Amino acid sequence: MKKLLNFLLKNRWLKLLSLLLAVIAWVYVSRKTCKTDQAERVPLVCTVPGDKFILSSTSDEVRLSLRGPTPAMNRLNKEDLAAEINVLEKLDDKLPDTSEAPQPITLLIEPSDIRNLAPNIVVTDIRPSRVTIQLDQMGQKRLTVEQKLTGEVKSGLRIHKAYPVPKQVIGRGPKSILAQIDTIETLPVPISNLDAGKWLPSLALNTKLRLKGRQVVKSGGRTLDCLRLAPSTVVVWIEVVPEATKKISHVPVEVRGLPGFLYTLLTPDKTKPYTTIPTVEIRGPKELLEQPRLRAFVDLTEIDNPEETLDRKKQVEFSARSGIEILSEPPAVVVQIKPETPK
């Protein structure tokens, strides 16, 4: 016992100094190995079954306060962190009925929802602590495809035909969105550098919708890409043809009226009959100008009482084959109507 006591008391000041240094080192290291309330912004992702769709969310990210040992905090890859919420699990497999209209759901965000966090790092705070999502039912609908042509064709040319193949596709998406649309556009088709001929560009369809002139967006200003289309691409048939003009002389003016009346067309000053138009200028593909099927007529089918419509002034109307543009202004005429005299 005496030997042990002598050993402990030998160089006692040196031993006390060593103990003191060890305590100081332990306090220093323990303080250096922990960081408190380090804030990180991470994305918030909510997942739902395939027959549901999240229309909107009150937040797309959360702010985390983290605590952990210094080496672990230094190794932390912020890009891997995420808050992931399985909506079905959060609600104990009891999702609301969204078959009639979208429904709001508020969910609690918990530390267990944070992914890719090292075991020795803990979450001390989450802000916001709740998120509200708007949940909709998925559906499908047949949509008519519309081609979107941009630019102007070269001088002397014109678009004779332009149509998509196929003309309809099946769209799958949120029912509340599908209820507001009947058509889907292609991505823009530039036509300014097309020569005469037939062109068949393959184009994707534009799934970033515009409703009432505005794009459908989620919180944070991101465009809502909510449609899945089958097929997702179409071919746009474009036929570019040479354009020309032509003047047709002495175009007869027809009267389209009810039977049982006599119709007389006069010049606006009522000095002479008006039966033909001296010249009508038309423009279109050269092959169509050979047989334009141009007609000039006055439509009087709405008049059934000539006594109330004597000397009525009417505008001549034109009709022609599809693809023909009529350049001349239609003239005005004066119409005189009287019942046919029985024989």
SELO-462305 format. One record per residue (C-alpha): residue number from 1; residue in three letters; x, y, z. Coordinates in steps of 0.02 Angstrom, whole numbers, always signed. Each point is the difference from the previous one (the first is absolute). Last residue first. Layout:
% residues N
+-----+-----+--------+--------+--------+
!   i !  aa !      X !      Y !      Z !
+-----+-----+--------+--------+--------+
! NUM ! ala !      X !      Y !      Z !
...
+-----+-----+--------+--------+--------+
% end
This chain:
% residues 343
+-----+-----+--------+--------+--------+
!   i !  aa !      X !      Y !      Z !
+-----+-----+--------+--------+--------+
! 343 ! lys !  -5003 !  +1644 !  -5763 !
! 342 ! pro !    +23 !    +60 !   +178 !
! 341 ! thr !   +109 !   +158 !    +11 !
! 340 ! glu !   +157 !    -36 !   +102 !
! 339 ! pro !    +10 !   +103 !   +159 !
! 338 ! lys !   +113 !   +152 !     -1 !
! 337 ! ile !   +177 !    +35 !    +49 !
! 336 ! gln !   +122 !   +140 !    -46 !
! 335 ! val !   +179 !    -17 !    +58 !
! 334 ! val !   +130 !   +139 !     -7 !
! 333 ! val !   +180 !    -56 !    -24 !
! 332 ! ala !   +165 !    +14 !    +96 !
! 331 ! pro !   +165 !    -61 !    -69 !
! 330 ! pro !   +113 !   -134 !    +76 !
! 329 ! glu !   +179 !    +62 !    +22 !
! 328 ! ser !   +120 !    -93 !   -114 !
! 327 ! leu !   +138 !   -109 !    +74 !
! 326 ! ile !    -90 !   -167 !    +10 !
! 325 ! glu !   +112 !   -133 !    +77 !
! 324 ! ile !    -11 !   -178 !    -69 !
! 323 ! gly !    +57 !   -143 !   +114 !
! 322 ! ser !   -173 !    -76 !    +16 !
! 321 ! arg !    -91 !    +26 !   -163 !
! 320 ! ala !    -96 !   +162 !    -22 !
! 319 ! ser !   -142 !   +102 !    +76 !
! 318 ! phe !    -38 !   +185 !    -14 !
! 317 ! glu !   -135 !   +110 !    +75 !
! 316 ! val !    -84 !   +154 !    -75 !
! 315 ! gln !    -51 !   +128 !   +131 !
! 314 ! lys !   -183 !    +51 !    +13 !
! 313 ! lys !   -101 !   +161 !    -11 !
! 312 ! arg !   -186 !    -27 !    +16 !
! 311 ! asp !   -110 !    +84 !   -130 !
! 310 ! leu !   -162 !    -69 !    +74 !
! 309 ! thr !    +20 !   -100 !   +158 !
! 308 ! glu !   -162 !    +12 !    +96 !
! 307 ! glu !   -112 !    -36 !   -150 !
! 306 ! pro !   +113 !   -145 !    -52 !
! 305 ! asn !    -50 !   -106 !   +151 !
! 304 ! asp !   +101 !   -163 !    +10 !
! 303 ! ile !   +178 !    +70 !     +3 !
! 302 ! glu !   +124 !   -115 !    +90 !
! 301 ! thr !    +42 !    -93 !   -161 !
! 300 ! leu !    +64 !   +158 !    -83 !
! 299 ! asp !   +184 !    -49 !    -20 !
! 298 ! val !    +80 !    +97 !   -143 !
! 297 ! phe !   +123 !   -102 !   -103 !
! 296 ! ala !   +171 !     -6 !    -81 !
! 295 ! arg !    +75 !   -171 !    -31 !
! 294 ! leu !   +179 !    -53 !    -38 !
! 293 ! arg !    +27 !   -184 !    -32 !
! 292 ! pro !   +189 !    +30 !     -7 !
! 291 ! gln !    +30 !   -118 !   -147 !
! 290 ! glu !   +171 !    +46 !    -74 !
! 289 ! leu !    +39 !   +103 !   +155 !
! 288 ! leu !    +10 !   -159 !   +101 !
! 287 ! glu !   +157 !    -63 !    -91 !
! 286 ! lys !    +84 !   +168 !    +19 !
! 285 ! pro !    -22 !     +2 !   +189 !
! 284 ! gly !    -94 !   +154 !    +57 !
! 283 ! arg !    -52 !   +177 !    -40 !
! 282 ! ile !   -160 !    +74 !    -71 !
! 281 ! glu !    -44 !   +161 !    -91 !
! 280 ! val !   -182 !    +31 !    -51 !
! 279 ! thr !    -39 !   +104 !   -153 !
! 278 ! pro !   -157 !    +74 !    -81 !
! 277 ! ile !   -124 !    -68 !   +128 !
! 276 ! thr !   -158 !    -60 !    -89 !
! 275 ! thr !   -188 !    +28 !    +11 !
! 274 ! tyr !    -24 !   +176 !    +68 !
! 273 ! pro !   -150 !    +79 !    -85 !
! 272 ! lys !     +3 !   +187 !    -37 !
! 271 ! thr !    -32 !   +169 !    +81 !
! 270 ! lys !    -31 !    -58 !   +178 !
! 269 ! asp !   +142 !   +111 !    +68 !
! 268 ! pro !    +71 !   -153 !    +92 !
! 267 ! thr !     -9 !   -103 !   -162 !
! 266 ! leu !   -154 !   -107 !    -12 !
! 265 ! leu !    -44 !   -181 !    +39 !
! 264 ! thr !   -177 !    -62 !    -34 !
! 263 ! tyr !    -81 !   -143 !    +94 !
! 262 ! leu !   -169 !    -79 !    -37 !
! 261 ! phe !    -80 !    -95 !   +142 !
! 260 ! gly !    -89 !   -168 !    +18 !
! 259 ! pro !   +153 !   -101 !    +48 !
! 258 ! leu !   +113 !    +68 !   +137 !
! 257 ! gly !   +164 !    +83 !    -44 !
! 256 ! arg !   +176 !    -31 !    -61 !
! 255 ! val !    +34 !   +125 !   -137 !
! 254 ! glu !   +148 !    -28 !   -115 !
! 253 ! val !   +127 !   +127 !    -59 !
! 252 ! pro !    +91 !    -50 !   -160 !
! 251 ! val !   +190 !    +25 !     -6 !
! 250 ! his !    +41 !   +101 !   -155 !
! 249 ! ser !   +189 !    -13 !     +8 !
! 248 ! ile !   +112 !   -110 !   +108 !
! 247 ! lys !   +168 !    +70 !    +52 !
! 246 ! lys !   +136 !   -119 !    +60 !
! 245 ! thr !   +133 !     +1 !   +133 !
! 244 ! ala !   +138 !   -126 !    +33 !
! 243 ! glu !    +72 !   -106 !   +141 !
! 242 ! pro !   +123 !   -144 !    -15 !
! 241 ! val !    -40 !   -144 !   +117 !
! 240 ! val !    +51 !    -53 !   +177 !
! 239 ! glu !    -81 !   -159 !    +67 !
! 238 ! ile !    +22 !    -33 !   +186 !
! 237 ! trp !    -46 !   -167 !    +80 !
! 236 ! val !    +40 !    +12 !   +186 !
! 235 ! val !    +57 !   -166 !    +73 !
! 234 ! val !    -48 !    -31 !   +181 !
! 233 ! thr !    +91 !    -29 !   +164 !
! 232 ! ser !    -59 !    -52 !   +175 !
! 231 ! pro !   -112 !   -140 !    -65 !
! 230 ! ala !    -78 !    -23 !   +123 !
! 229 ! leu !    +14 !   +153 !   +111 !
! 228 ! arg !    +47 !    +26 !   +181 !
! 227 ! leu !    -59 !   +166 !    +70 !
! 226 ! cys !    +46 !    +91 !   +162 !
! 225 ! asp !   +152 !   +106 !    -38 !
! 224 ! leu !    -42 !   +140 !   +122 !
! 223 ! thr !   +111 !   +149 !    -36 !
! 222 ! arg !   +104 !    +53 !   +149 !
! 221 ! gly !    -49 !   +166 !    +81 !
! 220 ! gly !    +43 !    -51 !   +178 !
! 219 ! ser !   -168 !    -83 !    +26 !
! 218 ! lys !    -58 !    -93 !   -154 !
! 217 ! val !    -40 !    +76 !   -169 !
! 216 ! val !   -130 !    -19 !   -138 !
! 215 ! gln !    +49 !   +124 !   -134 !
! 214 ! arg !   -115 !   +146 !    -32 !
! 213 ! gly !   -107 !    +42 !   -153 !
! 212 ! lys !   -161 !    -71 !    +73 !
! 211 ! leu !    +90 !   -163 !    +37 !
! 210 ! arg !   +174 !    -23 !    -73 !
! 209 ! leu !    +74 !   -173 !    +13 !
! 208 ! lys !   +179 !    -57 !     +8 !
! 207 ! thr !    -28 !   -168 !    -88 !
! 206 ! asn !    +52 !    +67 !   -171 !
! 205 ! leu !     -1 !   -145 !   -122 !
! 204 ! ala !   +161 !    -63 !    -75 !
! 203 ! leu !    +31 !    +23 !   -185 !
! 202 ! ser !    +42 !   -106 !   -151 !
! 201 ! pro !    +21 !   +108 !   -156 !
! 200 ! leu !    -90 !    -57 !   -158 !
! 199 ! trp !    +33 !   +121 !   -143 !
! 198 ! lys !    -76 !     +2 !   -173 !
! 197 ! gly !    +69 !   +117 !   -131 !
! 196 ! ala !    +38 !   +183 !    -35 !
! 195 ! asp !   +140 !    +61 !   +112 !
! 194 ! leu !     -7 !    +15 !   +189 !
! 193 ! asn !   +112 !   +127 !    +87 !
! 192 ! ser !   -136 !   +104 !    +85 !
! 191 ! ile !   -102 !   -152 !    +53 !
! 190 ! pro !    +53 !    -23 !   +182 !
! 189 ! val !   -112 !   -129 !    +88 !
! 188 ! pro !    -29 !    +47 !   +182 !
! 187 ! leu !    -30 !   -144 !   +123 !
! 186 ! thr !   -162 !    -86 !    -41 !
! 185 ! glu !   -159 !    +61 !    +81 !
! 184 ! ile !   -129 !    -97 !   +101 !
! 183 ! thr !   -188 !    +19 !    -16 !
! 182 ! asp !   -157 !    -32 !   +104 !
! 181 ! ile !    +52 !    +83 !   +162 !
! 180 ! gln !    -85 !    +56 !   +161 !
! 179 ! ala !    -66 !   -169 !    +61 !
! 178 ! leu !   +174 !    -74 !    -26 !
! 177 ! ile !    +68 !   +118 !   +134 !
! 176 ! ser !   -128 !    -48 !   +134 !
! 175 ! lys !    +21 !   -184 !    -47 !
! 174 ! pro !   +187 !     +2 !    +31 !
! 173 ! gly !    +96 !    -83 !   -143 !
! 172 ! arg !     -4 !   -127 !   -141 !
! 171 ! gly !    -18 !    +63 !   -178 !
! 170 ! ile !    -45 !   -116 !   -144 !
! 169 ! val !    +46 !    +71 !   -171 !
! 168 ! gln !    -97 !    +70 !   -148 !
! 167 ! lys !    +44 !    +60 !   -175 !
! 166 ! pro !   +130 !   -136 !    -26 !
! 165 ! val !    +83 !    +67 !   -106 !
! 164 ! pro !     -7 !   +189 !    +12 !
! 163 ! tyr !    -65 !   +119 !   -135 !
! 162 ! ala !    +69 !   +132 !   -116 !
! 161 ! lys !    -55 !    +24 !   -180 !
! 160 ! his !    +30 !   +134 !   -132 !
! 159 ! ile !   +125 !   +103 !    +97 !
! 158 ! arg !    +57 !   +140 !   -115 !
! 157 ! leu !   +144 !    +43 !   -113 !
! 156 ! gly !    +46 !   +153 !   -105 !
! 155 ! ser !    +96 !    +81 !   +144 !
! 154 ! lys !    +63 !   -129 !   +124 !
! 153 ! val !   -116 !    -65 !   +134 !
! 152 ! glu !    -29 !   +104 !   +156 !
! 151 ! gly !    +48 !    -46 !   +178 !
! 150 ! thr !    -77 !   -123 !   +122 !
! 149 ! leu !   -121 !   -144 !    -30 !
! 148 ! lys !    -83 !    -79 !   +152 !
! 147 ! gln !    -86 !   -163 !    -48 !
! 146 ! glu !   -160 !    -40 !    +92 !
! 145 ! val !    -31 !   -175 !    +69 !
! 144 ! thr !   -175 !    -46 !    +60 !
! 143 ! leu !     -4 !    -79 !   +173 !
! 142 ! arg !    -80 !   -165 !    +55 !
! 141 ! lys !    -13 !     -4 !   +190 !
! 140 ! gln !    +77 !    -88 !   +149 !
! 139 ! gly !    -19 !     +9 !   +188 !
! 138 ! met !   +103 !    +28 !   +157 !
! 137 ! gln !    -87 !    +56 !   +160 !
! 136 ! asp !    +58 !   +160 !    +82 !
! 135 ! leu !    +94 !    +44 !   +161 !
! 134 ! gln !    +37 !   +176 !    +56 !
! 133 ! ile !   +144 !     -3 !   +124 !
! 132 ! thr !    +20 !    +83 !   +169 !
! 131 ! val !   +171 !    -10 !    +85 !
! 130 ! arg !    +41 !     +0 !   +185 !
! 129 ! ser !   +153 !    +32 !   +109 !
! 128 ! pro !    +56 !   +145 !   -107 !
! 127 ! arg !   +135 !     +2 !    +60 !
! 126 ! ile !    +79 !   -155 !    +77 !
! 125 ! asp !    +99 !     +2 !   +163 !
! 124 ! thr !   +127 !   -103 !    +98 !
! 123 ! val !    +40 !   -129 !   -135 !
! 122 ! val !   +135 !   -120 !    +60 !
! 121 ! ile !   +168 !    -49 !    -73 !
! 120 ! asn !    +80 !   -160 !    +68 !
! 119 ! pro !   -100 !   -113 !   -117 !
! 118 ! ala !    +53 !    +97 !   -157 !
! 117 ! leu !   -146 !    +80 !    -95 !
! 116 ! asn !    -42 !    -68 !   -172 !
! 115 ! arg !   -188 !    +32 !    +17 !
! 114 ! ile !    -99 !   +113 !   +117 !
! 113 ! asp !   -177 !    -66 !    +29 !
! 112 ! ser !    +48 !    -73 !   +171 !
! 111 ! pro !    +32 !   +179 !    +60 !
! 110 ! glu !   -187 !    +37 !    -24 !
! 109 ! ile !   -101 !   +103 !   -124 !
! 108 ! leu !   -186 !     +0 !    +49 !
! 107 ! leu !   -123 !     -9 !   -145 !
! 106 ! thr !   -147 !   +111 !    -51 !
! 105 ! ile !   -112 !    -65 !   -140 !
! 104 ! pro !   -103 !   +105 !   -121 !
! 103 ! gln !   -124 !    -92 !   -116 !
! 102 ! pro !    -21 !    +11 !   -188 !
! 101 ! ala !   -179 !    -30 !    -62 !
! 100 ! glu !   -118 !   -144 !    -41 !
!  99 ! ser !   +114 !   -153 !     +0 !
!  98 ! thr !   +112 !    +70 !   +137 !
!  97 ! asp !    -55 !   -116 !   +141 !
!  96 ! pro !   +120 !    +28 !   +144 !
!  95 ! leu !   +150 !   -117 !    +25 !
!  94 ! lys !    -11 !   -124 !   +144 !
!  93 ! asp !   +155 !   -114 !     -7 !
!  92 ! asp !    +57 !    +57 !   +173 !
!  91 ! leu !     -4 !   +185 !    -51 !
!  90 ! lys !   +188 !    +22 !    +12 !
!  89 ! glu !    +26 !   -166 !    -90 !
!  88 ! leu !   -105 !    +55 !   -149 !
!  87 ! val !    +86 !   +170 !     -7 !
!  86 ! asn !   +175 !    -73 !     -7 !
!  85 ! ile !    +98 !   +153 !    +52 !
!  84 ! glu !   +181 !    +29 !    -52 !
!  83 ! ala !   +106 !   +139 !    +75 !
!  82 ! ala !   +162 !     +2 !    -95 !
!  81 ! leu !   +187 !     -2 !    +30 !
!  80 ! asp !   +117 !    -62 !   -136 !
!  79 ! glu !    +55 !   +173 !    -58 !
!  78 ! lys !    +50 !    +47 !   +178 !
!  77 ! asn !   +135 !   -131 !     +5 !
!  76 ! leu !    +49 !    -13 !   +184 !
!  75 ! arg !   +184 !    -44 !    +20 !
!  74 ! asn !    +34 !   +158 !   +100 !
!  73 ! met !   -150 !    -33 !   +112 !
!  72 ! ala !    +62 !   -177 !    +33 !
!  71 ! pro !   +175 !    +60 !    +45 !
!  70 ! thr !    -72 !   +138 !   +111 !
!  69 ! pro !   -115 !   -113 !    +98 !
!  68 ! gly !   -186 !    +35 !    -20 !
!  67 ! arg !   -142 !   +127 !     +3 !
!  66 ! leu !   -117 !    +53 !   -140 !
!  65 ! ser !   -130 !   +138 !    -22 !
!  64 ! leu !    -98 !    -34 !   -158 !
!  63 ! arg !    -86 !   +122 !   -118 !
!  62 ! val !   -133 !    -76 !   -112 !
!  61 ! glu !    -31 !     +0 !   -188 !
!  60 ! asp !   -140 !     -8 !   -128 !
!  59 ! ser !   -128 !    +87 !   +110 !
!  58 ! thr !   -187 !    +35 !     -1 !
!  57 ! ser !    -22 !   -139 !   -128 !
!  56 ! ser !   -101 !     -6 !   -160 !
!  55 ! leu !    -83 !   -119 !   -122 !
!  54 ! ile !    +64 !   -160 !    +80 !
!  53 ! phe !    -64 !   -145 !   -106 !
!  52 ! lys !    -89 !   -162 !    +46 !
!  51 ! asp !    -27 !   -166 !    -92 !
!  50 ! gly !   +187 !    -39 !     +6 !
!  49 ! pro !     +7 !     +2 !   +190 !
!  48 ! val !    +71 !   +156 !    +85 !
!  47 ! thr !   +175 !    +65 !    +36 !
!  46 ! cys !    +43 !   +165 !    +84 !
!  45 ! val !   +174 !    +74 !    -25 !
!  44 ! leu !    +70 !   +144 !   +103 !
!  43 ! pro !   +167 !    +65 !    -58 !
!  42 ! val !   +135 !    +47 !   +128 !
!  41 ! arg !    +52 !   +164 !    +78 !
!  40 ! glu !   +132 !    -24 !   +136 !
!  39 ! ala !    +21 !    +88 !   +167 !
!  38 ! gln !   +138 !    -51 !   +123 !
!  37 ! asp !    -83 !     +2 !   +170 !
!  36 ! thr !   +144 !    -66 !   +106 !
!  35 ! lys !   +172 !    -58 !    -53 !
!  34 ! cys !    +86 !   -137 !   +100 !
!  33 ! thr !   +178 !    -69 !     -2 !
!  32 ! lys !    +83 !   +164 !    +50 !
!  31 ! arg !    -85 !     +8 !   +169 !
!  30 ! ser !    +47 !   -177 !    +46 !
!  29 ! val !   +178 !    +29 !    -61 !
!  28 ! tyr !    +24 !   +155 !   +108 !
!  27 ! val !    -78 !    -78 !   +155 !
!  26 ! trp !   +105 !   -158 !    -20 !
!  25 ! ala !   +160 !   +102 !    -28 !
!  24 ! ile !    -32 !   +104 !   +157 !
!  23 ! val !    -31 !   -160 !   +101 !
!  22 ! ala !   +161 !    -79 !    -67 !
!  21 ! leu !    +99 !   +157 !    +39 !
!  20 ! leu !    -63 !     -2 !   +179 !
!  19 ! leu !    +45 !   -182 !    +20 !
!  18 ! ser !   +175 !    +31 !    -68 !
!  17 ! leu !    +22 !   +147 !   +120 !
!  16 ! leu !    -57 !   -107 !   +145 !
!  15 ! lys !   +128 !   -133 !    -49 !
!  14 ! leu !   +140 !   +126 !    -10 !
!  13 ! trp !    -48 !    +69 !   +169 !
!  12 ! arg !     -6 !   -175 !    +75 !
!  11 ! asn !   +175 !    -47 !    -57 !
!  10 ! lys !     -6 !   -144 !   +125 !
!   9 ! leu !   -159 !    +10 !   +102 !
!   8 ! leu !    -84 !   -144 !    -91 !
!   7 ! phe !   +155 !   -112 !     +8 !
!   6 ! asn !    +28 !    +38 !   +185 !
!   5 ! leu !   -180 !    -48 !    +35 !
!   4 ! leu !    +18 !   -163 !    -94 !
!   3 ! lys !   +161 !    -42 !    +94 !
!   2 ! lys !    -85 !    +37 !   +165 !
!   1 ! met !   -141 !   -116 !    -44 !
+-----+-----+--------+--------+--------+
% end
